[in-house]
Amino acid sequence: MSQNVPVSSAGVAAQAGRRRTFAVISHPDAGKSTMTEALALHARVIGQAGAVHGKGDRRGVVSDWMAMEQQRGISVTSAALQFSYRDTVINLLDTPGHADFSEDTYRVLTAVDSAVMLLDAAKGLEPQTLKLFEVCRQRNIPVLTFINKWDRPGQDALALLDEIEEKTGLKPTPLTWPVGIAGHFQGVIDRRTGVFTRMQRSPGGADLAIEEEMDAARAAEQFGADWETAAEELELLTMTEADHDQKTFLGATSTPVLFGAAVANLGVRQLLNLLVELAPPPSARPTVAGPEQPVDGAFSGFVFKIQANMNKSHRDQVAFMRICSGRFERGMIVTHAGTGRPFTTKYAQQIFGQGRDTIDEAFPGDVVGLVNATTLGIGDTLYTTTPVQYPPLPSFPPEHFAVVRTSDTSAFKRFRRGIEQLDGEGVVQVLRSDQRGDQAPVLAAVGPMQFEVATYRLEAEFGVHVQLDHLPYEIAARTDPEAREVLRTEANVEVMTRVRDDALLAVFPHRWRLRSVAGRYPDLRLDV
């Protein structure tokens, strides 16, 4: 479809119907980056799946682009990957699994239509997975569950289903069922068709799994007791009516469940097929004014992430925009909802890890990288003809605080520029303290690793070596100017200004101190 050719509302709706935009949520080390890589492999976007640490001859995963990620084998930023599969456009938003990076992950979950909840077969539902699931619950996001690492020793399959139901409240409805206990994986039975697919890891494990369909008689003969156990468990699932129901899935009260092993690409094809078949396409989204914005309306979208200096070849700033309605065309002039000012989308790209391609058009559900969009911030809405304002993205209260300084006076301009950059991206929250002045801003974070990323990037990207002095605060409460005057007299309490929105935050060493002050001044504003 060429640029500047009008697209009817029916055409936009059809394009939106082809999109599946989702995120993978999990606890650290459950295999999220490996799953991201395996999905891209099955869509034939990459030739071989990478290893998280890039061991031996295997390269690192494509979604972990920052050097710090590649060195430590963890995801600490969010990546957007787009690829086609079975005439469907897949938008996979890879999110940080590390507990310290929940704030960035939460923002990404505002931009998806569904989520894949990845569980470690041995560990089950872990704290960070549950924390992220709660965000999905609050947003009514449908969740598919993939029980990963079934090629290693783990829990009983039925016990894992009980845990899912007990801890999430979702009714688990397995669509595939494993033959063989965890650590002795033979393959899966498709519960809807009854077809058994034997699965074997490819030599080296970096290519597609070797799959072979078998009828029940042959599978029973070959796998004996494993097959009998699986057949008995399937009967029990049928008796308990643990069958997939599309209505309850889309209503976020049930979760389809699959089994496999992402590192060996086992069960990944089945997951990708079910995402295409069952996951919802983009739909109308609520606005601040109340009415929902239909996908086939005029163009609109919102910025859910800002990222700068993604690699040395592209030392620029990228605003990741989720398209909510209409057709996006590169070069189109849009309106910034917050200021009413025009914004030209001349430099629009599709981001695949470190790779970039200029994109001429995009549709609801797609994620577009707007390059050098220095006037855009996280949560900003853009639109064309019909004014739209989407709800602001949530901000999460910091729990860790540190003063950041540089002793190199010649680098102070670069230091300030770097701090402003990190604040704009949401890597850390930057607070201004009257006690310390502008030369010693306070960094506030949800988790302490955010400080490591901030100092790493200040040195690697801005050439500034900094020192951090950690402050003895653990909780912040939003307050107002009247309360600030009262709190000046309180020991171990400080009021700072958050730079990005001028909000006043009162910080306390622990919750007990906050309660003590609030008890003595019940009329003060202290919103946690």
C-alpha positions in Angstrom: 0.0 0.0 0.0 1.7 3.2 -1.1 2.0 6.3 1.0 -0.7 9.1 0.8 -3.3 6.7 -0.6 -6.5 7.1 1.5 -7.6 4.0 3.5 -11.2 3.5 4.3 -12.4 2.9 7.8 -13.2 -0.7 6.8 -9.6 -1.0 5.5 -8.2 0.3 8.8 -10.5 -2.0 10.8 -9.3 -5.0 8.6 -5.6 -4.1 9.2 -6.3 -3.7 13.0 -7.9 -7.2 12.9 -4.6 -8.6 11.7 -2.7 -7.3 14.7 -1.8 -9.1 17.9 0.0 -6.9 20.4 1.1 -8.6 23.6 3.8 -8.7 26.2 5.5 -11.6 28.0 5.4 -11.2 31.8 7.4 -13.3 34.2 9.7 -13.4 37.3 13.4 -13.1 36.6 15.0 -16.2 35.1 11.7 -17.8 34.1 12.9 -17.6 30.4 11.2 -14.5 29.1 14.0 -13.3 26.8 14.5 -16.8 25.6 10.8 -17.1 24.8 10.9 -13.8 22.9 13.7 -15.2 20.8 12.0 -18.5 20.2 8.8 -16.8 19.0 10.9 -14.7 16.5 12.6 -17.9 15.4 9.3 -19.6 14.6 8.2 -16.6 12.6 11.4 -17.0 10.6 12.5 -13.5 11.5 15.9 -14.8 12.7 17.9 -17.8 11.6 18.8 -19.1 15.1 17.7 -18.4 18.6 20.2 -16.8 20.8 21.4 -17.7 24.3 20.7 -15.2 27.0 24.4 -15.1 27.9 25.6 -15.8 24.3 27.5 -18.9 25.4 29.8 -20.8 23.0 28.9 -20.3 19.4 25.4 -19.0 20.2 24.9 -15.2 20.0 23.0 -13.2 22.6 19.3 -12.6 22.3 18.3 -9.9 19.9 16.0 -8.1 22.3 18.7 -7.5 24.8 20.5 -4.7 23.0 22.2 -2.8 25.9 25.8 -3.9 26.6 24.9 -4.2 30.3 22.1 -6.6 29.4 24.4 -8.7 27.2 27.1 -8.9 29.9 24.8 -9.9 32.7 22.2 -12.0 30.9 19.2 -10.0 32.1 16.7 -7.7 30.5 16.7 -4.2 32.0 14.9 -2.2 29.3 11.9 -2.9 27.2 12.2 -3.8 23.5 9.6 -3.7 20.7 9.7 -6.5 18.1 7.4 -6.7 15.1 7.1 -9.6 12.7 4.6 -11.4 10.5 3.2 -14.9 11.0 0.4 -16.6 9.1 -0.9 -13.3 7.6 -0.9 -11.8 11.1 1.3 -8.9 12.3 2.8 -9.7 15.7 3.8 -6.8 18.0 5.7 -8.3 20.9 6.7 -5.9 23.6 9.6 -7.5 25.5 9.6 -6.2 29.0 12.2 -6.2 31.8 11.6 -9.2 34.1 14.0 -8.0 36.8 12.1 -6.9 39.9 14.0 -3.6 40.0 12.5 -2.6 36.6 8.8 -3.0 37.3 8.0 0.6 36.6 9.1 0.4 33.0 7.3 -2.9 32.7 4.1 -1.4 34.1 4.2 1.3 31.4 4.6 -1.3 28.7 1.5 -3.1 29.9 -0.6 -0.1 29.1 0.3 -0.6 25.4 -0.7 -4.3 24.9 -4.0 -6.1 24.2 -3.0 -9.4 25.9 -0.2 -11.0 27.8 1.6 -14.3 28.0 2.3 -15.3 31.6 5.5 -17.4 31.7 6.0 -19.8 34.6 9.0 -21.8 35.6 7.8 -25.4 35.9 9.9 -25.9 39.0 9.1 -22.6 40.8 5.5 -21.9 39.7 4.0 -18.5 40.3 6.7 -16.3 41.7 6.4 -12.8 43.3 7.3 -10.7 40.3 5.0 -12.7 38.1 2.1 -12.1 40.5 2.9 -8.4 40.8 2.8 -8.0 37.0 -0.4 -10.2 36.8 -2.1 -7.7 39.1 -1.4 -5.0 36.6 -3.0 -7.1 33.9 -6.0 -7.8 36.2 -6.5 -4.1 36.9 -6.4 -3.4 33.1 -8.6 -6.4 32.3 -5.9 -7.8 30.0 -6.5 -11.4 28.8 -3.7 -13.7 29.8 -2.4 -16.9 28.2 -0.2 -19.0 30.4 2.9 -20.9 29.2 4.5 -23.4 31.7 8.1 -23.2 30.7 11.1 -25.5 31.3 9.2 -28.7 31.1 12.4 -30.3 29.9 13.8 -30.0 33.4 12.6 -31.4 36.7 9.7 -29.5 38.1 6.3 -29.7 39.8 3.3 -31.8 38.9 1.2 -30.4 36.1 -2.1 -30.6 38.0 -0.5 -29.0 41.0 0.6 -26.1 38.9 -3.0 -25.6 37.6 -4.2 -25.6 41.2 -1.6 -22.9 42.1 -2.6 -20.7 39.1 -6.3 -20.8 40.1 -5.5 -20.3 43.8 -3.1 -17.3 43.4 -4.6 -15.5 40.4 -8.3 -16.4 40.6 -8.2 -17.3 36.9 -9.7 -20.6 35.8 -6.9 -22.6 34.0 -8.0 -24.2 30.8 -5.2 -26.3 29.3 -5.1 -26.4 25.5 -2.1 -28.6 25.4 -1.1 -31.3 27.9 2.3 -32.8 28.4 3.1 -36.5 28.0 5.9 -37.2 30.5 6.6 -35.4 33.8 8.7 -32.3 34.0 12.2 -33.3 33.1 11.0 -36.3 31.0 9.1 -34.3 28.3 7.9 -36.4 25.3 5.5 -33.9 23.7 2.0 -32.5 24.0 -1.6 -33.5 23.3 -3.8 -30.9 21.7 -6.9 -31.1 23.9 -9.2 -29.7 21.1 -8.2 -32.2 18.4 -6.7 -35.1 20.5 -3.6 -35.0 18.2 -0.3 -35.9 20.0 2.9 -34.1 18.8 6.1 -35.7 19.8 8.8 -33.0 20.4 12.6 -33.3 20.3 15.2 -30.6 20.7 17.2 -29.9 17.5 20.9 -30.5 17.6 22.4 -27.6 19.6 18.9 -26.4 20.4 19.1 -23.2 18.4 16.8 -24.2 15.6 13.1 -25.3 15.4 12.2 -28.3 17.4 11.8 -31.6 15.6 8.1 -32.5 15.7 6.2 -35.6 14.7 2.5 -36.2 15.0 1.4 -39.6 16.2 -2.0 -41.4 16.6 -3.0 -42.5 20.1 -2.3 -46.2 19.5 1.3 -45.6 18.4 1.9 -43.1 21.2 0.5 -45.5 23.8 2.8 -48.2 22.5 5.9 -46.0 22.5 5.4 -44.1 25.7 3.6 -46.6 27.9 3.2 -45.3 31.4 3.7 -41.7 30.4 0.9 -41.9 27.9 -1.4 -43.7 30.4 -0.8 -41.0 33.0 -1.5 -38.2 30.5 -4.7 -39.9 29.4 -6.0 -40.2 33.0 -5.2 -36.5 33.6 -7.0 -35.5 30.5 -10.1 -37.4 31.7 -9.9 -35.5 35.0 -9.6 -32.2 33.2 -12.7 -33.0 31.1 -14.7 -34.0 34.3 -13.8 -30.7 36.0 -14.8 -28.8 32.8 -11.4 -27.2 32.4 -12.1 -26.5 28.8 -11.2 -23.3 26.9 -14.0 -20.7 26.7 -13.2 -17.8 24.5 -15.7 -15.5 26.3 -14.2 -16.0 29.7 -10.6 -15.7 28.3 -11.4 -12.4 26.7 -13.2 -11.3 29.9 -9.9 -12.1 31.8 -11.5 -14.7 34.1 -9.9 -17.8 32.6 -6.4 -18.5 31.1 -5.5 -21.0 28.4 -2.5 -23.0 29.5 0.3 -24.6 27.4 3.4 -26.6 28.2 6.9 -26.5 26.7 10.5 -25.4 26.9 11.4 -22.1 25.2 15.2 -22.8 25.3 14.7 -25.9 23.2 11.9 -24.3 21.1 9.5 -27.0 22.4 5.8 -25.9 22.4 6.6 -22.5 21.0 4.9 -23.1 17.7 1.7 -24.0 19.5 1.9 -20.8 21.5 2.4 -18.7 18.5 -0.5 -20.4 16.7 -2.8 -19.8 19.7 -1.9 -16.2 20.0 -3.0 -15.7 16.4 -6.2 -17.7 16.9 -7.3 -16.6 20.3 -5.6 -13.3 21.4 -7.7 -10.2 20.8 -6.9 -7.7 18.1 -6.8 -4.0 19.0 -10.2 -2.6 20.1 -11.6 0.8 21.1 -9.7 2.4 24.0 -11.1 4.7 26.7 -10.2 8.4 26.7 -10.0 11.0 29.4 -13.3 12.5 28.2 -15.1 9.2 28.5 -16.1 8.0 25.1 -13.9 5.2 23.6 -11.9 5.9 20.5 -12.8 3.3 17.8 -9.9 1.7 16.0 -11.3 2.8 12.6 -11.5 6.5 13.7 -9.0 9.2 12.9 -5.4 8.6 13.8 -4.4 8.7 17.4 -1.7 7.1 19.6 0.2 7.6 22.9 3.8 7.4 23.9 4.5 4.7 26.5 8.3 4.7 26.4 11.3 7.0 25.7 14.7 5.5 25.0 17.9 7.3 24.0 21.2 6.1 22.6 20.1 2.5 21.9 23.4 1.8 20.2 26.5 3.7 19.1 25.3 4.0 15.5 22.1 5.8 16.6 22.9 8.3 19.3 19.4 9.8 19.3 16.1 9.6 21.3 13.3 7.3 20.3 9.7 7.8 21.5 7.8 4.4 21.3 4.2 5.2 20.3 1.3 2.7 20.4 -1.1 3.4 17.6 -4.7 3.3 18.9 -6.8 4.3 16.0 -6.6 5.2 12.3 -3.7 4.9 9.8 -0.3 6.3 10.6 1.7 7.7 7.7 5.4 8.8 8.0 5.6 12.5 7.6 2.1 13.2 8.7 1.6 16.2 11.0 -0.1 15.4 14.2 -1.2 17.4 17.2 0.3 17.0 20.7 -2.8 16.8 22.9 -1.1 18.3 25.9 0.1 21.5 24.2 -2.0 21.7 21.1 1.2 22.1 19.1 1.9 20.4 15.8 4.5 17.6 15.6 5.9 16.2 12.3 6.5 12.5 12.2 9.2 12.6 9.5 11.6 10.2 11.2 9.5 7.1 12.0 11.0 3.7 12.3 10.2 0.1 13.1 12.5 -1.1 15.9 13.7 -4.8 16.1 16.2 -5.0 19.0 19.1 -3.0 17.7 17.9 -3.1 14.1 15.9 -0.3 12.5 13.9 0.2 9.4 12.1 3.3 8.1 8.3 2.7 8.3 5.9 4.4 5.9 2.6 3.4 7.4 1.3 1.6 10.5 -2.1 0.6 11.9 -3.8 0.2 15.3 -1.8 -2.2 17.5 1.5 -1.3 15.9 4.4 0.4 17.7 6.2 3.1 15.9 9.6 4.6 17.0 9.5 8.4 16.5 13.2 9.4 16.3 14.6 12.6 17.7 11.2 13.3 19.3 12.7 15.4 22.1 9.5 17.3 22.7 7.5 14.2 23.6 7.2 12.7 27.0 5.9 9.4 28.5 2.1 9.3 28.4 1.7 12.0 25.7 -1.2 11.6 23.3 -0.9 12.5 19.6 -3.8 12.8 17.1 -4.8 14.3 13.8 -8.4 15.5 13.1 -10.4 14.4 16.1 -9.0 15.7 19.5 -8.2 12.8 21.8 -6.6 12.5 25.2 -5.7 9.1 26.6 -5.4 8.6 30.4 -2.0 9.4 31.8 0.4 6.6 32.4 0.8 5.6 36.1 3.8 6.8 38.1 5.0 4.5 40.9 6.3 5.6 44.3 10.1 5.3 44.6 11.6 3.2 47.5 15.3 4.0 47.0 17.0 7.4 47.0 20.5 8.6 46.3 22.3 11.9 45.8 24.3 11.9 42.5 27.4 14.1 42.0 30.3 14.5 39.7 33.7 15.8 40.9 34.7 16.8 37.4 33.6 20.4 37.0 34.5 20.4 33.3 31.9 17.7 32.8 29.0 19.4 34.6 27.1 20.4 31.4 27.2 16.8 30.2 26.2 15.6 33.7 23.1 17.9 33.7 22.3 16.8 30.1 22.6 13.1 31.1 20.4 13.5 34.2 17.8 15.3 32.1 17.9 12.5 29.6 17.5 9.7 32.1 14.6 11.6 33.8 12.9 12.0 30.4 13.1 8.3 29.7 11.8 7.3 33.1 15.0 5.4 33.9 14.9 7.1 37.3 12.9 9.9 38.9 14.9 13.0 39.5 14.2 15.1 42.6 15.3 18.6 43.4 16.4 19.1 47.0 16.6 22.6 48.5 19.2 21.3 51.0 21.6 20.1 48.2 21.0 22.5 45.3 21.0 21.8 41.5 24.5 20.4 41.4 23.5 17.4 43.5 20.2 16.1 42.3 18.5 13.2 44.1 17.7 10.0 42.1 14.7 8.1 43.1 14.0 4.5 42.0 11.6 1.7 42.4 14.5 -0.7 42.6 18.3 -0.2 43.3 19.4 -1.7 40.0 18.0 1.4 38.3 20.9 3.3 40.0 23.4 0.9 38.3 21.8 1.6 34.9 21.8 5.3 35.5 25.5 5.5 36.5 26.5 3.1 33.7 24.7 5.2 31.1 26.1 8.5 32.4 29.6 7.1 32.0 29.1 5.2 28.8 27.0 7.7 26.9 27.9 11.1 28.4 31.5 10.4 29.6 30.7 11.5 33.2 32.0 9.5 36.2 29.6 10.0 39.1 29.4 9.2 42.8 26.2 8.0 44.6 25.5 8.7 48.2 22.5 6.6 49.3 19.9 8.4 51.5 18.2 6.6 54.4 14.7 6.9 53.0 12.4 4.1 51.9 8.9 5.6 51.4 7.6 8.7 49.6 4.2 10.4 50.0 2.8 13.1 47.7 2.2 16.3 49.6 1.5 20.0 49.1 3.2 23.4 49.9 1.2 23.8 53.2 2.4 20.5 54.5 6.0 21.2 53.3 6.2 24.1 55.8 5.0 21.9 58.6 7.4 19.1 57.8 10.4 21.4 57.8 10.5 21.0 61.6 10.3 17.2 61.5 13.5 15.2 62.0 14.3 12.5 59.5 11.8 13.9 57.0 12.5 15.8 53.8 10.3 17.3 51.1 11.7 17.3 47.6 10.3 18.4 44.2 10.0 15.8 41.4 11.5 17.6 38.4 9.3 16.0 35.7 6.0 17.3 37.0 6.9 19.6 40.0 5.1 17.2 42.4 6.1 17.6 46.0 7.2 14.3 47.6 7.8 13.9 51.4 10.3 11.1 52.0 10.5 9.1 55.2 13.0 6.5 56.5 10.3 3.9 57.0 6.5 3.5 57.1 6.5 3.8 60.9 7.9 7.3 60.7 5.3 8.3 58.1 2.5 7.0 60.4 3.9 8.8 63.3 3.9 12.1 61.5 0.5 11.5 60.0 -0.9 10.7 63.4 0.2 14.0 64.9 -0.9 16.0 61.8 -4.1 14.3 60.6 -5.0 17.2 58.3 -1.7 17.1 56.3 -1.7 15.8 52.8 0.4 12.6 52.7 -0.7 10.4 49.9 1.2 7.2 49.5 
